[in-house]
C-alpha cells in the first residue's frame, strides 16, 4: 500500500475470535450491514483512517454492497477486505483499488469459488462465535485432511460433496463430524480441523491486521 493509514475502522465478529488483544489503532464495529459503511465513514477522515471489512450479516439482513465499497474508495478511503464478505467485496472491487488478503480472498479472486454462501454462517447472539461451518472452511478442512494423509483424494471428493449439500445454516460441527464418520473418517481428525487454529476466516483476519498495522502489535 502506498498510503498507510495510522488508524482503521474494522467491521467483524467471529473472524476476530483469535485475537488475544484488540490493537489500539483499530476502532471495531460489529459485522457490517447494508447502508452502514458510508454512514460510519462520515465521522472519519480518509487522510487518517482506513477501512477493514471482514464479517457481514447474512440471511435475514442484507450486507454491504459493491456500490458502497466503490463510493468509499471514491471518497479516498483505503479499503481492505478479508475472511468473509470482506474477501468477496475485495475480489469484486479489486480493479477499483480495494485490497484483498488471505485464502478466502484468493479463492474468490481466482474464481475457484464464487457463491456468497461459501462464507455464510450462523452467529451466536453476540455475533462473536460461529455456530455453523462455512463452505470455505469445509474446503480448507478437506484439503488439510488430504495433505496430512488422513483421507484419500477420492474420499475427499465424497466428503466435500456430502458436506456442501447441507445448507449453510444447518451445517453444525456435529453434523460435519457425523457425515465424516459415515465415510470412515475419525471424529478426532475432523474436530482438530474445526478448531479456530485452522479456520481460514480467522487466519485471514489476523493476516489482514498484520498487513495494515502501522506498527508491530
Backbone as CSV, one residue per row, in Angstrom:
resi,resn,N_x,N_y,N_z,CA_x,CA_y,CA_z,C_x,C_y,C_z
1,UNK,0.845,-1.195,0.000,0.000,0.000,0.000,0.881,1.246,0.000
2,UNK,0.636,2.174,-0.926,1.433,3.386,-0.992,1.133,4.293,0.179
3,UNK,-0.137,4.329,0.609,-0.537,5.148,1.744,-0.963,4.225,2.869
4,UNK,-0.367,4.384,4.033,-0.670,3.502,5.153,-1.311,4.311,6.282
5,UNK,-2.636,4.251,6.406,-3.298,4.978,7.494,-2.814,4.491,8.856
6,UNK,-2.821,5.398,9.820,-2.409,5.033,11.175,-3.582,4.570,12.032
7,UNK,-4.775,4.660,11.461,-5.977,4.227,12.182,-6.894,3.497,11.202
8,UNK,-7.581,2.459,11.689,-8.519,1.708,10.850,-9.854,1.520,11.549
9,UNK,-10.910,1.505,10.735,-12.240,1.109,11.177,-12.417,-0.322,10.691
10,UNK,-12.727,-1.247,11.589,-12.841,-2.659,11.210,-14.225,-3.194,11.538
11,UNK,-14.844,-3.829,10.545,-16.150,-4.456,10.718,-15.949,-5.971,10.795
12,UNK,-16.311,-6.562,11.917,-16.132,-8.002,12.046,-16.698,-8.542,13.333
13,UNK,-16.644,-9.853,13.443,-17.157,-10.535,14.634,-16.399,-11.820,14.862
14,UNK,-16.963,-12.963,14.445,-16.314,-14.254,14.691,-14.918,-14.386,14.092
15,UNK,-14.663,-13.726,12.983,-13.342,-13.851,12.364,-12.240,-13.205,13.193
16,UNK,-12.618,-12.387,14.161,-11.632,-11.789,15.067,-11.494,-12.587,16.369
17,UNK,-12.071,-13.772,16.423,-12.107,-14.530,17.685,-10.731,-14.993,18.149
18,UNK,-9.747,-15.032,17.244,-8.406,-15.472,17.644,-7.590,-14.360,18.294
19,UNK,-8.084,-13.147,18.261,-7.316,-12.029,18.804,-7.212,-12.140,20.320
20,UNK,-5.998,-12.164,20.808,-5.785,-12.170,22.261,-6.007,-10.777,22.842
21,UNK,-5.691,-9.773,22.029,-5.956,-8.394,22.408,-6.289,-7.599,21.152
22,UNK,-7.123,-6.600,21.304,-7.504,-5.784,20.155,-6.539,-4.613,20.020
23,UNK,-5.961,-4.428,18.843,-4.985,-3.333,18.664,-5.623,-1.970,18.894
24,UNK,-4.841,-1.089,19.500,-5.351,0.234,19.881,-5.612,1.122,18.674
25,UNK,-5.022,0.811,17.540,-5.163,1.647,16.348,-6.375,1.255,15.500
26,UNK,-7.224,0.379,16.030,-8.422,-0.062,15.315,-9.667,0.281,16.120
27,UNK,-10.662,0.859,15.451,-11.985,1.044,16.040,-12.872,-0.064,15.482
28,UNK,-13.350,-0.936,16.366,-14.094,-2.118,15.921,-15.597,-1.871,15.890
29,UNK,-16.224,-2.394,14.838,-17.683,-2.396,14.706,-18.148,-3.837,14.488
30,UNK,-19.409,-4.145,14.791,-19.939,-5.492,14.538,-19.960,-5.803,13.043
31,UNK,-20.302,-7.046,12.674,-20.414,-7.391,11.249,-21.242,-6.374,10.475
32,UNK,-20.754,-6.020,9.303,-21.325,-4.902,8.552,-22.684,-5.245,7.933
33,UNK,-23.538,-4.217,7.863,-24.868,-4.343,7.264,-24.992,-3.411,6.061
34,UNK,-26.015,-3.629,5.272,-26.309,-2.768,4.126,-26.532,-1.325,4.591
35,UNK,-25.978,-0.372,3.863,-26.127,1.071,4.108,-25.443,1.562,5.383
36,UNK,-24.566,0.747,5.966,-23.878,1.162,7.194,-22.532,1.814,6.911
37,UNK,-21.844,1.356,5.866,-20.464,1.775,5.628,-20.324,3.287,5.495
38,UNK,-21.057,3.881,4.599,-20.892,5.319,4.340,-21.361,6.159,5.514
39,UNK,-22.360,5.671,6.251,-22.824,6.390,7.443,-21.730,6.446,8.492
40,UNK,-21.074,5.326,8.732,-19.978,5.283,9.705,-18.819,6.169,9.253
41,UNK,-18.507,6.141,7.979,-17.346,6.875,7.472,-17.525,8.387,7.498
42,UNK,-18.749,8.854,7.680,-18.973,10.300,7.803,-18.208,10.889,8.982
43,UNK,-17.897,10.050,9.971,-17.216,10.516,11.187,-15.698,10.433,11.078
44,UNK,-15.174,9.978,9.925,-13.738,9.751,9.813,-13.152,10.446,8.588
45,UNK,-11.851,10.708,8.651,-11.111,11.415,7.603,-10.297,10.392,6.803
46,UNK,-10.501,10.298,5.480,-9.755,9.315,4.690,-8.244,9.565,4.663
47,UNK,-7.814,10.758,5.072,-6.385,11.036,5.148,-5.765,10.452,6.408
48,UNK,-6.609,10.022,7.337,-6.119,9.493,8.615,-6.566,8.058,8.888
49,UNK,-7.696,7.652,8.321,-8.287,6.355,8.645,-8.531,5.508,7.399
50,UNK,-8.310,4.206,7.539,-8.650,3.239,6.505,-9.770,2.342,7.006
51,UNK,-10.205,1.423,6.159,-11.324,0.545,6.487,-10.949,-0.908,6.225
52,UNK,-11.241,-1.757,7.190,-11.086,-3.201,7.028,-12.461,-3.842,7.177
53,UNK,-12.904,-4.540,6.142,-14.164,-5.277,6.203,-13.841,-6.765,6.274
54,UNK,-14.368,-7.402,7.300,-14.148,-8.835,7.488,-15.494,-9.561,7.425
55,UNK,-16.274,-9.480,8.500,-17.562,-10.178,8.556,-18.718,-9.245,8.220
56,UNK,-19.774,-9.832,7.694,-21.014,-9.101,7.443,-22.200,-9.959,7.807
57,UNK,-23.375,-9.384,7.783,-24.583,-10.140,8.101,-25.067,-10.888,6.864
58,UNK,-25.713,-12.013,7.082,-26.291,-12.826,6.019,-27.676,-13.278,6.454
59,UNK,-28.408,-13.836,5.524,-29.701,-14.410,5.880,-30.800,-13.374,5.897
60,UNK,-31.332,-13.086,7.095,-32.474,-12.187,7.221,-32.132,-10.739,6.886
61,UNK,-30.856,-10.349,7.057,-30.438,-8.968,6.814,-29.570,-8.897,5.561
62,UNK,-29.504,-7.717,4.972,-28.673,-7.503,3.789,-27.304,-6.986,4.200
63,UNK,-26.300,-7.300,3.412,-24.940,-6.907,3.751,-24.432,-5.817,2.816
64,UNK,-23.217,-5.379,3.039,-22.608,-4.276,2.292,-22.539,-4.609,0.798
65,UNK,-22.725,-3.605,-0.033,-22.745,-3.812,-1.488,-21.458,-3.333,-2.149
66,UNK,-21.268,-3.755,-3.400,-20.144,-3.258,-4.192,-20.239,-1.744,-4.385
67,UNK,-21.454,-1.246,-4.530,-21.648,0.191,-4.729,-21.146,0.985,-3.524
68,UNK,-21.451,0.513,-2.324,-20.976,1.189,-1.112,-19.451,1.184,-1.053
69,UNK,-18.845,0.046,-1.401,-17.378,-0.038,-1.394,-16.782,0.905,-2.427
70,UNK,-17.398,0.964,-3.584,-16.919,1.855,-4.643,-16.994,3.315,-4.200
71,UNK,-18.068,3.676,-3.522,-18.213,5.059,-3.058,-17.195,5.389,-1.971
72,UNK,-16.907,4.415,-1.097,-15.898,4.641,-0.059,-14.527,4.852,-0.688
73,UNK,-14.209,4.070,-1.710,-12.943,4.242,-2.422,-12.881,5.600,-3.115
74,UNK,-14.006,6.011,-3.683,-14.061,7.306,-4.369,-13.843,8.466,-3.412
75,UNK,-14.216,8.276,-2.163,-14.013,9.312,-1.147,-12.565,9.357,-0.663
76,UNK,-11.763,8.384,-1.102,-10.349,8.394,-0.756,-9.950,7.449,0.352
77,UNK,-10.872,6.621,0.839,-10.540,5.690,1.913,-9.768,4.480,1.372
78,UNK,-8.738,4.073,2.098,-8.088,2.798,1.832,-9.033,1.707,2.316
79,UNK,-9.365,0.759,1.448,-10.370,-0.260,1.761,-9.741,-1.639,1.606
80,UNK,-9.781,-2.414,2.690,-9.179,-3.744,2.723,-10.256,-4.759,3.086
81,UNK,-10.218,-5.930,2.461,-11.202,-6.962,2.759,-10.557,-8.318,2.949
82,UNK,-11.145,-9.128,3.832,-10.620,-10.466,4.099,-11.709,-11.340,4.712
83,UNK,-11.443,-12.628,4.741,-12.171,-13.621,5.542,-13.554,-14.015,5.038
84,UNK,-14.463,-13.075,4.946,-15.862,-13.389,4.672,-16.403,-12.443,3.599
85,UNK,-17.408,-11.640,3.943,-17.933,-10.701,2.947,-16.854,-9.717,2.509
86,UNK,-15.907,-9.441,3.404,-14.799,-8.561,3.035,-13.971,-9.138,1.898
87,UNK,-13.744,-10.449,1.932,-12.990,-11.116,0.864,-13.753,-11.066,-0.451
88,UNK,-15.076,-11.273,-0.379,-15.904,-11.248,-1.587,-15.893,-9.865,-2.226
89,UNK,-16.119,-8.833,-1.393,-16.153,-7.478,-1.938,-14.776,-7.054,-2.461
90,UNK,-13.715,-7.517,-1.808,-12.362,-7.193,-2.295,-12.116,-7.825,-3.656
91,UNK,-12.606,-9.046,-3.849,-12.475,-9.699,-5.155,-13.305,-8.964,-6.205
92,UNK,-14.512,-8.548,-5.810,-15.392,-7.820,-6.736,-14.812,-6.467,-7.130
93,UNK,-14.148,-5.808,-6.177,-13.709,-4.414,-6.377,-12.196,-4.279,-6.511
94,UNK,-11.520,-5.378,-6.817,-10.054,-5.343,-6.911,-9.587,-4.364,-7.982
95,UNK,-10.295,-4.306,-9.091,-9.880,-3.414,-10.176,-10.109,-1.944,-9.839
96,UNK,-10.893,-1.697,-8.780,-11.163,-0.325,-8.347,-10.192,0.135,-7.261
97,UNK,-9.373,-0.801,-6.783,-8.387,-0.436,-5.785,-8.592,-1.044,-4.411
98,UNK,-9.647,-1.837,-4.203,-9.821,-2.481,-2.908,-8.790,-3.590,-2.764
99,UNK,-8.225,-3.728,-1.575,-7.137,-4.673,-1.319,-7.686,-5.914,-0.640
100,UNK,-7.376,-7.083,-1.179,-7.817,-8.348,-0.589,-6.671,-9.081,0.067
101,UNK,-6.989,-9.843,1.116,-5.968,-10.556,1.881,-6.447,-11.973,2.178
102,UNK,-5.573,-12.958,1.991,-5.820,-14.281,2.532,-6.401,-15.335,1.604
103,UNK,-6.574,-16.521,2.187,-7.038,-17.710,1.476,-8.406,-17.509,0.841
104,UNK,-9.359,-17.017,1.623,-10.727,-16.875,1.109,-10.757,-15.876,-0.045
105,UNK,-10.072,-14.758,0.124,-9.992,-13.766,-0.954,-9.401,-14.383,-2.208
106,UNK,-8.301,-15.099,-2.084,-7.638,-15.682,-3.251,-8.545,-16.676,-3.962
107,UNK,-9.334,-17.427,-3.201,-10.250,-18.400,-3.819,-11.328,-17.688,-4.641
108,UNK,-11.859,-16.585,-4.096,-12.866,-15.826,-4.842,-12.236,-15.094,-6.024
109,UNK,-11.088,-14.508,-5.815,-10.430,-13.735,-6.873,-10.066,-14.624,-8.056
110,UNK,-9.675,-15.867,-7.773,-9.280,-16.796,-8.833,-10.480,-17.442,-9.513
111,UNK,-11.661,-17.307,-8.904,-12.854,-17.923,-9.462,-13.048,-19.363,-9.049
112,UNK,-12.203,-19.865,-8.157,-12.347,-21.254,-7.710,-13.617,-21.440,-6.890
113,UNK,-14.041,-20.400,-6.204,-15.366,-20.368,-5.585,-15.998,-19.024,-5.938
114,UNK,-17.325,-18.980,-6.002,-17.970,-17.752,-6.460,-19.275,-17.437,-5.733
115,UNK,-19.799,-18.361,-4.970,-21.099,-18.184,-4.329,-20.926,-17.558,-2.948
116,UNK,-21.698,-16.497,-2.654,-21.625,-15.845,-1.338,-21.874,-16.823,-0.194
117,UNK,-22.661,-17.872,-0.449,-22.982,-18.824,0.611,-21.754,-19.591,1.090
118,UNK,-20.654,-19.526,0.337,-19.419,-20.209,0.752,-18.878,-19.655,2.069
119,UNK,-19.201,-18.408,2.398,-18.699,-17.817,3.644,-19.804,-17.594,4.672
120,UNK,-21.043,-17.917,4.308,-22.174,-17.667,5.205,-22.173,-18.634,6.386
121,UNK,-22.455,-18.102,7.566,-22.589,-18.905,8.785,-23.657,-18.277,9.680
122,UNK,-24.127,-19.051,10.628,-24.965,-18.506,11.695,-24.059,-18.078,12.840
123,UNK,-24.377,-16.896,13.422,-23.636,-16.396,14.570,-24.436,-16.657,15.843
124,UNK,-23.736,-16.567,16.991,-24.463,-16.512,18.253,-25.039,-15.109,18.427
125,UNK,-25.784,-14.879,19.505,-26.472,-13.593,19.681,-25.517,-12.418,19.787
126,UNK,-24.308,-12.667,20.254,-23.336,-11.577,20.390,-22.548,-11.338,19.100
127,UNK,-22.789,-12.194,18.101,-22.085,-12.096,16.812,-20.568,-12.221,16.978
128,UNK,-20.141,-13.041,17.948,-18.710,-13.239,18.166,-18.280,-14.683,17.934
129,UNK,-19.229,-15.587,17.758,-18.912,-17.010,17.587,-19.722,-17.599,16.443
130,UNK,-19.062,-18.391,15.612,-19.755,-19.080,14.537,-20.446,-20.328,15.084
131,UNK,-21.712,-20.489,14.751,-22.459,-21.670,15.179,-22.376,-22.767,14.128
132,UNK,-22.392,-22.377,12.851,-22.295,-23.346,11.766,-20.954,-23.203,11.046
133,UNK,-20.688,-24.125,10.138,-19.395,-24.191,9.452,-19.555,-23.746,8.000
134,UNK,-18.773,-22.785,7.586,-18.887,-22.243,6.225,-18.344,-23.217,5.188
135,UNK,-18.793,-23.039,3.945,-18.284,-23.851,2.856,-16.793,-23.667,2.650
136,UNK,-16.318,-22.419,2.775,-14.884,-22.149,2.617,-14.074,-22.888,3.679
137,UNK,-14.612,-22.955,4.879,-13.926,-23.669,5.962,-13.934,-25.172,5.714
138,UNK,-15.029,-25.675,5.148,-15.109,-27.091,4.791,-14.028,-27.433,3.770
139,UNK,-13.890,-26.589,2.751,-12.888,-26.834,1.715,-11.474,-26.812,2.311
140,UNK,-11.237,-25.875,3.206,-9.934,-25.763,3.879,-9.664,-27.020,4.698
141,UNK,-10.688,-27.500,5.403,-10.561,-28.701,6.240,-10.243,-29.932,5.396
142,UNK,-10.959,-30.088,4.288,-10.758,-31.258,3.435,-9.352,-31.258,2.843
143,UNK,-8.877,-30.095,2.421,-7.502,-30.001,1.904,-6.492,-30.403,2.969
144,UNK,-6.742,-30.001,4.193,-5.826,-30.329,5.287,-5.822,-31.837,5.560
145,UNK,-6.994,-32.447,5.553,-7.092,-33.885,5.792,-6.338,-34.667,4.716
146,UNK,-6.432,-34.210,3.469,-5.720,-34.876,2.376,-4.210,-34.685,2.533
147,UNK,-3.799,-33.454,2.814,-2.361,-33.152,2.906,-1.688,-33.901,4.050
148,UNK,-2.463,-34.199,5.095,-1.907,-34.919,6.251,-2.071,-36.429,6.121
149,UNK,-2.622,-36.883,5.001,-2.751,-38.310,4.772,-3.882,-38.980,5.524
150,UNK,-4.806,-38.179,6.050,-5.931,-38.740,6.809,-6.969,-39.381,5.886
151,UNK,-7.113,-38.833,4.669,-8.081,-39.359,3.711,-7.487,-39.328,2.306
152,UNK,-8.051,-40.141,1.438,-7.618,-40.161,0.041,-8.313,-39.044,-0.734
153,UNK,-7.838,-38.793,-1.943,-8.466,-37.785,-2.802,-9.907,-38.186,-3.127
154,UNK,-10.132,-39.485,-3.353,-11.479,-39.965,-3.651,-12.419,-39.721,-2.481
155,UNK,-11.961,-40.050,-1.260,-12.780,-39.805,-0.070,-13.015,-38.316,0.130
156,UNK,-11.994,-37.518,-0.179,-12.122,-36.058,-0.045,-13.240,-35.534,-0.936
157,UNK,-13.313,-36.026,-2.153,-14.367,-35.586,-3.070,-15.746,-35.972,-2.536
158,UNK,-15.863,-37.181,-2.020,-17.144,-37.645,-1.471,-17.530,-36.821,-0.254
159,UNK,-16.537,-36.544,0.603,-16.791,-35.763,1.812,-17.224,-34.344,1.462
160,UNK,-16.507,-33.732,0.547,-16.822,-32.364,0.146,-18.221,-32.282,-0.456
161,UNK,-18.546,-33.216,-1.324,-19.865,-33.220,-1.959,-20.975,-33.388,-0.917
162,UNK,-20.770,-34.299,0.029,-21.775,-34.554,1.060,-21.980,-33.347,1.972
163,UNK,-20.885,-32.708,2.368,-20.976,-31.591,3.308,-21.556,-30.339,2.663
164,UNK,-21.234,-30.111,1.396,-21.712,-28.895,0.734,-23.179,-28.992,0.318
165,UNK,-23.741,-30.190,0.353,-25.183,-30.308,0.084,-26.012,-29.920,1.304
166,UNK,-25.381,-29.845,2.475,-26.080,-29.408,3.692,-26.166,-27.881,3.660
167,UNK,-27.353,-27.283,3.822,-27.464,-25.816,3.822,-26.541,-25.193,4.873
168,UNK,-25.994,-24.020,4.553,-25.010,-23.391,5.447,-25.557,-23.144,6.841
169,UNK,-26.858,-22.862,6.953,-27.451,-22.561,8.253,-27.752,-23.819,9.067
170,UNK,-27.538,-25.002,8.475,-27.742,-26.270,9.189,-26.442,-27.047,9.387
171,UNK,-25.329,-26.519,8.865,-24.077,-27.262,8.872,-23.341,-27.098,10.203
172,UNK,-23.859,-27.744,11.234,-23.293,-27.674,12.586,-22.039,-28.543,12.673
173,UNK,-21.142,-28.271,13.625,-19.941,-29.107,13.777,-20.273,-30.586,13.949
174,UNK,-21.299,-30.892,14.737,-21.653,-32.293,14.946,-22.196,-32.939,13.673
175,UNK,-22.824,-32.125,12.814,-23.290,-32.636,11.525,-22.099,-32.993,10.641
176,UNK,-21.103,-32.132,10.634,-19.884,-32.378,9.859,-19.200,-33.651,10.344
177,UNK,-19.090,-33.809,11.651,-18.433,-34.991,12.207,-19.218,-36.264,11.894
178,UNK,-20.551,-36.179,11.936,-21.378,-37.349,11.660,-21.237,-37.800,10.202
179,UNK,-21.233,-36.849,9.286,-21.084,-37.186,7.868,-19.695,-37.768,7.606
180,UNK,-18.684,-37.197,8.245,-17.326,-37.715,8.089,-17.232,-39.148,8.634
181,UNK,-17.884,-39.396,9.760,-17.877,-40.729,10.373,-18.501,-41.765,9.445
182,UNK,-19.563,-41.378,8.747,-20.213,-42.283,7.795,-19.272,-42.698,6.664
183,UNK,-18.280,-41.849,6.394,-17.295,-42.144,5.348,-16.033,-42.780,5.916
184,UNK,-16.071,-43.129,7.200,-14.944,-43.812,7.817,-13.836,-42.911,8.312
185,UNK,-14.136,-41.634,8.518,-13.124,-40.672,8.981,-13.276,-40.484,10.480
186,UNK,-12.188,-40.589,11.207,-12.239,-40.474,12.660,-12.729,-39.094,13.085
187,UNK,-13.661,-39.017,14.049,-14.148,-37.717,14.533,-13.026,-36.830,15.059
188,UNK,-12.004,-37.444,15.662,-10.912,-36.648,16.223,-10.167,-35.885,15.125
189,UNK,-10.011,-36.496,13.957,-9.324,-35.817,12.847,-10.131,-34.616,12.381
190,UNK,-11.444,-34.767,12.340,-12.304,-33.680,11.901,-12.365,-32.575,12.945
191,UNK,-12.524,-32.957,14.206,-12.646,-31.936,15.260,-11.382,-31.099,15.367
192,UNK,-10.222,-31.710,15.154,-8.965,-30.946,15.161,-8.975,-29.892,14.057
193,UNK,-9.478,-30.280,12.880,-9.510,-29.361,11.740,-10.550,-28.266,11.911
194,UNK,-11.514,-28.478,12.797,-12.568,-27.494,13.009,-12.251,-26.513,14.132
195,UNK,-11.064,-26.604,14.703,-10.678,-25.647,15.727,-10.388,-24.299,15.087
196,UNK,-10.436,-23.226,15.883,-10.177,-21.881,15.356,-8.782,-21.748,14.763
197,UNK,-7.857,-22.602,15.219,-6.489,-22.539,14.697,-6.432,-22.869,13.214
198,UNK,-7.459,-23.580,12.723,-7.479,-23.982,11.314,-8.698,-23.433,10.578
199,UNK,-9.224,-22.330,11.078,-10.344,-21.660,10.407,-9.762,-20.599,9.476
200,UNK,-9.929,-20.747,8.154,-9.308,-19.775,7.239,-9.805,-18.355,7.450
201,UNK,-11.032,-18.212,7.935,-11.564,-16.861,8.133,-10.852,-16.147,9.275
202,UNK,-10.571,-16.862,10.361,-9.853,-16.234,11.473,-8.382,-16.031,11.123
203,UNK,-7.817,-16.969,10.393,-6.422,-16.830,9.950,-6.281,-15.603,9.047
204,UNK,-7.210,-15.452,8.128,-7.151,-14.319,7.190,-7.352,-12.983,7.895
205,UNK,-8.215,-12.960,8.928,-8.452,-11.712,9.658,-7.175,-11.225,10.344
206,UNK,-6.447,-12.160,10.953,-5.183,-11.799,11.598,-4.168,-11.344,10.546
207,UNK,-4.132,-12.028,9.408,-3.215,-11.635,8.329,-3.528,-10.227,7.827
208,UNK,-4.805,-9.899,7.757,-5.195,-8.552,7.306,-4.739,-7.499,8.298
209,UNK,-4.914,-7.776,9.585,-4.459,-6.830,10.610,-2.947,-6.669,10.574
210,UNK,-2.227,-7.767,10.321,-0.774,-7.682,10.195,-0.390,-6.791,9.008
211,UNK,-1.127,-6.914,7.916,-0.817,-6.122,6.717,-1.017,-4.638,6.943
212,UNK,-2.115,-4.266,7.612,-2.445,-2.852,7.733,-1.863,-2.199,8.980
213,UNK,-1.239,-2.991,9.844,-0.726,-2.441,11.089,0.325,-1.363,10.853
214,UNK,0.158,-0.180,11.484,1.163,0.882,11.327,2.429,0.580,12.122
215,UNK,2.309,-0.289,13.115,3.441,-0.674,13.966,3.258,-2.135,14.369
216,UNK,4.318,-2.840,14.792,4.173,-4.208,15.293,3.183,-4.227,16.465
217,UNK,2.361,-5.266,16.543,1.385,-5.330,17.627,1.304,-6.730,18.205
